[in-house]
Amino acid sequence: MTPSRLPPGACRTLFISQLLICCLLSLGGQGQRFRLRLEPQDPVLPVGGSFLVNCTTDCPQPQLINLETSLSKEARDHGVGWAAFLLSNVTDDSQIHCSGYCNGSQIATSSGITVFRFPEVQLAPLPPWHPVGDNLTLRCLVTGGAPRARLSAVLLRGEEELSPRRPVVGEPAEVTATVLAGRGDHGANFSCRTELDLRPQGLGLFQNTSAPRQLRTFDLPATLPRVEAPLNLEVGTSRPVHCILDGLFPASEAQVQMALGDQMLDLIVTSHGDKLRAKAIATARTDQEGARENLTVFSFLGPFLNLSDTNVTEWSTVNVTCTAGARVQVMLDGARTPPPGKPAQLQLLVNESDDGRDFFCNATLDVNGVVLHKNTTVQLRVLYGPRIDRAKCPQRLTWKDRTTHVLRCQARGNPAPVLRCSHERSGLVVPIGIPLCVNLTYNGTYHCKAASPRGTHTLLVVIDVQSRSSLSVSIVMVVLAVVGLVAVVVALVYIFRMQTQSGSYYVKQQGPSVPLTSMQSEETVGEEAS
């Protein structure tokens, strides 16, 4: 800028690189001094803000009132003793200068502009899990923010301040606080808050809080997890297994994994207080066979019981074989016990008594001192012809006319025969095992025939049905016979008594009769002899 001619006694002003150098020359120092004011004085505004600056003077006839600044300005209005300028897009702290002339002398004033910015604040990430009883350092990261002299930061647990407010120094700035993590901190929210205190400037206290971060603490039990599982697990079978932990915090949020070899198990997890229980169903596979730390997976094949034929005719030869897997001891009824891993065999000639016979094979396996048992049975069917058991089918029956009876007769055979009893002449059929009201037409001989695809067997049964009239005659004859017998007995008794009274007894024999005399007669004979 080229200096212009100035009035006498004026201040020559020179701008070099927007730096104002004012040189005041006093011409005697006498007379009234006038002032120049800049309003507002020392303004504070947000970054990028705009404001109106007013330069005023009490000089009655001022000249050339102007505002010198590096900021973007716009003259808005002016009058006697004042001029207004609009400053816009203020992004940094700056100085502004207002100058003018009064009575040939230069008058000037200046003011500082303070720009404030709200900082960006965040809490550094917390560890996914933090052990109870260990110190935790919280780090608050602050970027930007002005003026720094009025900016501070504090760390929070919820709304609780964990440390005194600390000044924010550096870019970016870091403010830390250390806390002892406890069970009560599990699930607590931690954050960082900055405070820009512009209350001395009449603007207030501006707070900015970071997004909260949740802390998760844990406390492991002093003892190892306890596994409850069977000592032995057979391939192809399923058994429940449990994993139990006592003193675990927080048990409700613990993640548990259980595996059988490389097979991950599906779990059902429950918790109560600091105790956790996980349950799974373990199914053993063939490729998992062998002893493990707390479980032995084994194979127990068999027993397999085979008959050369399960349906054979009578007097046929049947071979019975029982086998099982390696190391398995088998025992077959009626056969010698073979060494472990070897089959047991039996050969027999079957007959009717073997029909329905169950062959039993038992297998045993020792796994870690535990003897396991398995068994199986196979039933033999022997085919033979019909047979009627005479002991279960009476050959003669006597029934009364117009009475109810049941014909009981049984036959056996395989396949089971059909038994039918029919009259040899009339063909009348008497049902077997069913109550029947008989009459005289059922009298006669019956052919009870058992028939099956393997033949027939017949047994004769006589049914004697007696009429009621013949029964009455029989009763009368029996009564007369009894009466006659009684009469004879009475007569004999009478004769015996009569002979006793006469003193003589006679015994009729095939030879001559021998008289028997009483003692009285013998005495009489003696007297006569003497």
C-alpha positions in Angstrom: 0.0 0.0 0.0 1.4 3.4 -1.0 1.3 6.0 1.8 -0.9 9.0 1.0 -0.4 12.5 2.0 -1.7 13.0 5.5 -2.9 16.1 7.2 -0.3 17.9 9.3 0.2 16.3 12.7 -1.5 13.1 11.6 -0.3 9.6 12.3 1.3 7.9 9.4 0.1 4.3 9.2 1.8 1.6 7.2 0.4 -1.9 6.5 3.0 -4.5 5.7 1.6 -8.1 5.2 -1.6 -7.1 7.0 0.4 -6.1 10.1 -0.5 -2.7 11.3 2.2 -0.4 12.5 1.0 2.8 13.9 3.3 5.6 14.6 1.9 8.6 16.4 3.5 11.9 16.2 2.5 14.3 18.9 2.5 18.0 18.0 2.8 19.6 21.4 0.6 17.2 23.5 -1.8 19.9 24.4 -5.6 19.9 23.8 -8.4 17.4 24.4 -7.9 13.7 23.7 -10.7 11.8 21.9 -11.2 8.0 22.1 -12.3 5.3 19.6 -14.3 2.4 20.9 -14.9 -1.1 19.3 -18.0 -3.0 20.2 -18.3 -5.7 21.1 -15.0 -5.8 23.0 -13.2 -9.2 23.0 -16.1 -11.2 21.5 -16.4 -15.0 21.8 -18.2 -16.8 19.1 -18.5 -20.4 17.7 -16.3 -21.5 14.9 -17.6 -20.3 11.5 -19.8 -17.7 13.2 -20.5 -14.1 12.1 -21.0 -10.9 14.1 -21.4 -7.1 13.6 -18.6 -4.8 14.8 -19.3 -1.2 15.5 -16.5 1.4 15.7 -17.6 4.6 17.5 -15.8 7.7 18.7 -16.6 10.7 20.8 -14.8 13.0 18.3 -17.3 15.6 17.0 -15.8 15.6 13.5 -14.1 12.2 12.9 -12.6 11.3 9.6 -11.9 8.0 7.9 -13.3 5.5 10.5 -12.2 2.1 9.3 -11.8 -1.5 10.5 -8.6 -3.4 9.8 -8.7 -7.2 9.9 -7.6 -10.3 8.0 -11.2 -11.7 8.2 -13.8 -11.3 5.7 -15.6 -8.0 6.3 -18.4 -6.1 4.9 -19.2 -2.4 5.6 -22.8 -2.4 6.6 -23.6 1.2 7.7 -22.0 4.4 9.0 -22.8 7.8 10.5 -21.3 10.7 12.3 -18.8 9.2 14.7 -19.5 5.5 13.9 -19.2 2.8 11.3 -20.5 -0.8 11.4 -18.9 -3.8 9.7 -20.0 -7.5 9.4 -17.4 -10.1 10.0 -18.3 -13.6 8.7 -17.0 -17.2 8.8 -14.7 -16.6 11.7 -12.8 -19.9 12.1 -9.8 -18.9 14.3 -8.8 -16.5 17.0 -8.0 -13.2 15.6 -7.3 -9.5 16.3 -9.3 -6.6 14.8 -8.3 -2.9 14.7 -10.5 0.2 14.4 -8.9 3.5 13.5 -9.8 7.0 12.4 -8.8 10.7 12.5 -9.9 13.4 14.9 -8.6 17.0 14.4 -5.8 15.8 12.3 -4.7 13.2 14.8 -5.1 9.4 14.4 -7.1 7.6 17.0 -7.2 3.7 17.2 -8.3 0.7 19.3 -8.2 -3.1 19.0 -10.0 -6.2 20.2 -9.3 -9.9 20.3 -11.8 -12.4 18.8 -12.0 -15.8 20.5 -13.5 -18.7 18.6 -14.7 -21.7 20.6 -15.1 -25.2 19.3 -16.8 -28.2 20.9 -14.4 -31.1 21.1 -14.9 -34.7 19.8 -14.6 -37.1 22.7 -14.7 -40.9 22.9 -13.8 -43.5 25.4 -11.1 -46.0 24.2 -12.5 -49.5 23.7 -12.8 -51.7 26.8 -11.6 -55.3 26.9 -14.3 -57.8 26.0 -13.9 -59.3 29.5 -12.0 -58.0 32.5 -11.1 -60.1 35.6 -12.6 -59.2 38.9 -9.9 -57.8 41.2 -7.6 -56.4 38.5 -7.1 -52.7 37.8 -8.7 -51.2 34.7 -7.3 -48.1 33.0 -9.9 -46.0 31.3 -8.6 -43.7 28.5 -10.6 -40.6 27.3 -9.5 -39.4 23.9 -10.3 -35.7 23.1 -9.8 -34.2 19.6 -10.2 -30.5 18.9 -12.0 -28.1 21.2 -11.2 -24.5 21.9 -10.3 -22.6 23.8 -8.2 -25.3 25.6 -7.6 -23.1 28.6 -11.3 -23.4 29.4 -11.6 -27.1 28.5 -11.4 -30.0 30.9 -12.4 -33.7 31.0 -13.6 -36.2 33.5 -14.2 -40.0 33.4 -17.6 -41.4 34.5 -19.2 -44.7 35.7 -22.8 -44.0 35.0 -23.1 -40.5 36.4 -20.4 -41.1 39.1 -17.2 -39.1 38.5 -14.2 -41.4 38.8 -11.5 -38.7 39.0 -11.1 -34.9 39.4 -11.5 -32.9 36.2 -8.3 -32.9 34.2 -7.1 -30.2 31.8 -7.1 -31.2 28.2 -3.6 -30.9 26.9 -2.2 -31.9 23.5 -3.7 -32.8 20.2 -5.2 -35.3 20.4 -5.4 -35.2 24.2 -5.7 -38.3 26.5 -7.1 -38.2 30.0 -6.9 -41.4 32.0 -8.3 -42.9 35.3 -7.7 -46.3 36.9 -10.3 -48.3 38.8 -10.3 -51.6 40.5 -12.8 -53.9 38.7 -15.3 -55.7 40.8 -18.4 -57.8 40.4 -20.5 -54.7 40.8 -18.9 -53.3 37.6 -20.3 -56.0 35.5 -22.6 -54.4 33.0 -21.7 -50.9 34.2 -21.5 -48.1 31.5 -18.3 -46.0 31.4 -18.0 -42.8 29.5 -16.0 -39.6 29.2 -17.3 -36.0 29.5 -15.7 -32.8 28.4 -16.6 -29.4 29.8 -16.0 -26.1 28.0 -16.5 -23.4 30.6 -17.4 -20.1 28.9 -19.3 -18.8 31.8 -16.8 -16.0 32.4 -17.6 -14.9 28.8 -21.3 -15.0 29.6 -22.0 -18.0 27.5 -22.4 -20.9 29.9 -20.9 -24.3 30.5 -20.9 -26.7 27.5 -20.7 -30.4 28.1 -20.0 -33.2 25.6 -20.2 -36.8 26.6 -18.9 -39.8 24.7 -20.9 -42.8 23.8 -20.9 -45.2 26.8 -19.0 -48.5 26.8 -20.2 -51.4 28.8 -17.7 -53.3 31.0 -18.1 -57.1 31.5 -16.2 -58.6 34.4 -15.7 -62.2 35.2 -14.5 -64.3 38.1 -13.3 -67.9 37.4 -13.9 -70.7 39.9 -10.9 -71.9 42.0 -11.7 -75.5 40.9 -11.8 -77.0 37.4 -15.1 -77.9 35.8 -16.5 -81.2 36.9 -17.7 -83.6 34.2 -20.3 -86.2 35.0 -20.2 -88.9 32.3 -20.5 -92.7 32.2 -17.2 -94.6 32.5 -18.1 -96.6 29.4 -20.1 -95.8 26.3 -21.0 -98.3 23.7 -20.8 -97.4 20.0 -24.2 -96.4 18.7 -25.7 -95.7 22.1 -26.5 -92.3 23.7 -26.1 -91.3 27.3 -26.5 -87.9 29.1 -23.3 -86.1 30.2 -23.0 -83.0 32.5 -20.5 -80.2 33.0 -20.7 -78.5 36.4 -18.9 -75.3 37.5 -19.2 -73.8 41.0 -18.1 -70.2 41.8 -18.3 -68.9 38.3 -19.3 -65.3 37.7 -21.4 -64.4 35.8 -22.7 -67.9 35.4 -25.7 -66.8 33.4 -23.5 -65.4 30.7 -21.0 -68.2 30.5 -20.5 -70.0 27.2 -19.8 -73.7 27.6 -18.6 -76.2 25.0 -18.5 -79.9 25.3 -17.1 -82.3 22.8 -16.7 -86.1 22.4 -13.5 -86.3 20.5 -14.0 -83.9 17.6 -17.8 -84.1 17.9 -19.3 -80.9 19.4 -22.3 -81.6 21.5 -25.6 -79.7 21.7 -26.0 -78.3 25.2 -28.8 -77.2 27.5 -27.2 -74.7 30.0 -28.9 -73.7 33.2 -27.5 -71.5 36.0 -28.4 -70.7 39.6 -26.3 -68.0 41.3 -22.6 -68.8 40.7 -23.4 -72.4 39.7 -23.6 -73.5 36.1 -24.7 -76.9 34.7 -24.5 -77.9 31.1 -26.3 -81.1 29.8 -25.7 -82.9 26.6 -26.5 -86.2 25.0 -23.4 -88.0 23.8 -23.7 -90.6 21.1 -20.6 -92.7 20.4 -19.4 -93.4 16.9 -17.2 -96.2 15.7 -14.3 -93.9 14.9 -14.3 -92.7 18.5 -13.7 -96.2 20.0 -11.0 -96.3 22.6 -10.1 -95.1 26.1 -10.1 -91.3 26.8 -9.4 -89.2 29.9 -12.8 -89.8 31.5 -14.6 -92.1 29.1 -14.1 -95.3 27.2 -15.9 -95.9 23.9 -16.3 -99.6 23.2 -18.0 -101.9 20.7 -20.1 -104.8 22.0 -21.4 -106.7 19.0 -23.8 -109.5 19.4 -24.8 -111.9 20.5 -26.1 -113.3 17.2 -28.1 -116.5 17.6 -28.7 -118.5 14.4 -30.6 -121.7 13.8 -30.1 -123.7 10.6 -33.9 -123.7 10.3 -36.4 -122.3 12.7 -39.3 -124.4 11.2 -38.4 -128.1 10.9 -40.2 -131.4 10.7 -40.0 -133.8 13.6 -36.8 -135.9 13.8 -34.8 -133.4 11.8 -31.3 -132.2 12.7 -30.9 -128.6 13.8 -27.7 -126.7 14.2 -27.6 -123.8 16.7 -24.8 -121.2 16.6 -24.2 -118.2 18.9 -21.5 -115.6 17.9 -20.4 -112.2 19.1 -17.6 -109.6 18.6 -14.0 -109.8 19.6 -13.2 -110.3 23.3 -16.9 -111.3 23.9 -17.6 -114.5 25.9 -20.7 -116.3 24.7 -22.7 -119.1 26.4 -25.4 -121.2 24.8 -27.7 -123.5 26.7 -26.7 -127.1 26.3 -23.4 -126.3 24.6 -19.8 -126.1 25.9 -18.5 -122.7 26.7 -16.0 -121.6 24.1 -13.0 -119.1 24.6 -13.8 -115.4 24.3 -14.3 -114.3 20.7 -15.3 -117.9 19.6 -18.8 -119.1 18.7 -20.8 -121.6 20.8 -22.5 -124.4 18.8 -25.1 -127.1 19.4 -26.6 -129.8 17.3 -29.7 -131.8 18.2 -32.4 -134.1 16.7 -35.7 -132.5 17.3 -39.1 -134.0 18.2 -42.4 -133.0 19.4 -41.1 -131.9 22.8 -38.8 -129.3 21.1 -41.7 -127.4 19.6 -41.7 -123.9 21.0 -38.3 -124.4 22.6 -36.4 -121.1 23.3 -32.7 -121.2 22.8 -30.9 -118.6 25.0 -27.5 -117.1 24.3 -25.7 -114.9 26.8 -22.8 -112.7 26.0 -20.4 -110.9 28.5 -17.7 -108.3 27.9 -15.3 -106.9 30.5 -14.8 -103.1 30.0 -12.5 -101.5 32.6 -13.5 -104.0 35.2 -17.2 -103.7 34.5 -18.8 -106.9 33.2 -21.5 -106.1 30.7 -24.2 -108.6 29.7 -26.3 -109.0 26.6 -28.5 -111.9 25.6 -30.9 -113.0 22.9 -33.3 -115.8 22.3 -34.7 -117.7 19.2 -37.7 -120.0 19.3 -37.8 -123.3 17.3 -40.9 -124.5 15.7 -41.2 -128.3 15.1 -43.9 -129.5 12.6 -45.7 -132.7 13.6 -49.0 -134.3 12.9 -52.2 -134.2 15.1 -52.4 -136.1 18.3 -55.3 -136.5 20.7 -54.3 -136.9 24.3 -56.4 -139.7 25.9 -55.9 -138.2 29.3 -57.6 -135.0 28.1 -60.4 -136.7 26.1 -62.5 -139.2 28.1 -63.6 -142.2 26.0 -66.9 -142.8 27.8 -69.4 -140.3 29.1 -72.7 -140.9 30.8 -75.1 -138.0 30.6 -78.8 -137.6 31.6 -81.4 -136.7 29.2 -82.3 -133.0 29.0 -79.3 -131.8 31.0 -76.5 -129.5 30.1 -72.9 -130.8 29.6 -69.6 -129.8 28.1 -67.6 -132.1 25.9 -63.9 -131.5 26.8 -61.4 -132.9 24.5 -58.0 -131.6 23.3 -55.7 -132.3 20.4 -52.1 -131.0 19.8 -50.0 -130.6 16.7 -48.0 -128.1 14.7 -49.7 -126.6 12.8 -52.6 -126.7 15.4 -55.2 -129.2 14.3 -58.9 -128.8 14.0 -60.8 -131.1 16.3 -64.3 -132.3 15.4 -66.5 -135.0 17.1 -69.3 -136.4 15.0 -71.8 -139.3 15.5 -70.7 -142.4 13.7 -74.1 -143.0 12.1 -76.1 -139.8 12.1 -73.2 -137.4 11.7 -74.5 -135.3 14.6 -71.7 -133.0 15.8 -71.1 -132.4 19.4 -69.4 -129.0 19.9 -66.2 -129.1 22.0 -65.8 -126.9 25.0 -69.3 -125.3 24.6 -72.2 -126.0 27.0 -74.8 -128.3 25.3 -78.3 -129.4 26.4 -78.3 -133.1 25.5 -81.2 -135.4 24.7 -81.5 -139.0 23.7 -80.5 -138.3 20.1 -76.9 -137.6 21.3 -76.6 -141.2 22.5 -74.0 -143.3 20.7 -70.4 -143.5 19.5 -68.6 -140.5 18.2 -65.5 -140.2 16.0 -63.3 -137.3 17.4 -61.0 -136.4 14.6 -58.1 -134.0 14.7 -56.9 -132.8 11.3 -54.1 -130.6 10.0 -52.1 -130.3 6.8 -49.7 -132.9 8.4 -52.4 -135.7 8.8 -55.3 -136.8 11.0 -55.8 -138.7 14.3 -59.1 -140.2 15.4 -60.3 -141.3 18.9 -63.7 -143.0 19.7 -65.8 -141.5 22.4 -69.0 -143.1 23.7 -71.7 -140.9 25.0 -74.4 -142.8 27.0 -77.5 -140.6 27.4 -80.0 -142.1 29.9 -83.7 -141.3 29.7 -85.7 -140.3 32.8 -88.2 -143.4 32.7 -85.4 -146.0 32.7 -83.9 -144.1 35.6 -87.1 -144.4 37.6 -87.3 -148.2 37.0 -83.7 -148.6 38.0 -84.5 -146.7 41.2 -87.5 -149.0 42.0 -85.4 -152.1 41.4 -82.7 -150.8 43.6 -85.2 -150.0 46.3 -86.8 -153.5 46.1 -83.4 -155.1 46.2 -82.6 -153.2 49.3 -85.9 -154.1 50.9 -85.4 -157.8 50.2 -81.9 -157.7 51.6 -83.2 -156.1 54.7 -85.9 -158.8 55.1 -83.4 -161.6 54.8 -81.2 -159.9 57.4 -84.2 -159.6 59.7 -85.1 -163.3 59.3 -81.6 -164.4 60.0 -81.5 -162.4 63.1 -84.8 -163.8 64.3 -83.7 -167.4 63.7 -80.4 -166.8 65.5 -82.2 -165.5 68.6 -84.6 -168.4 68.6 -81.8 -170.9 68.6 -80.0 -169.1 71.3 -83.0 -169.4 73.5 -83.4 -173.2 72.9 -79.7 -173.8 73.6 -78.9 -175.5 70.3 -76.9 -174.2 67.4 -76.5 -175.7 64.0 -74.0 -175.0 61.4 -74.8 -176.1 57.9 -71.8 -177.5 56.1 -71.3 -179.7 53.1 -70.7 -182.7 55.5 -73.0 -183.9 58.3 -74.3 -181.4 60.7 -72.5 -181.1 64.0 -74.9 -180.2 66.9 -73.7 -177.5 69.2 -75.1 -177.6 72.8 -75.1 -175.0 75.4 -73.2 -175.2 78.7 -76.4 -176.2 80.4 -76.8 -179.3 78.1 -73.2 -180.3 78.7 -73.7 -180.2 82.5 -76.8 -182.3 82.1 -75.0 -184.9 80.1 -72.3 -185.1 82.7 -74.7 -185.7 85.4 -76.3 -188.5 83.5 -72.9 -190.1 82.9 -72.1 -190.1 86.5 
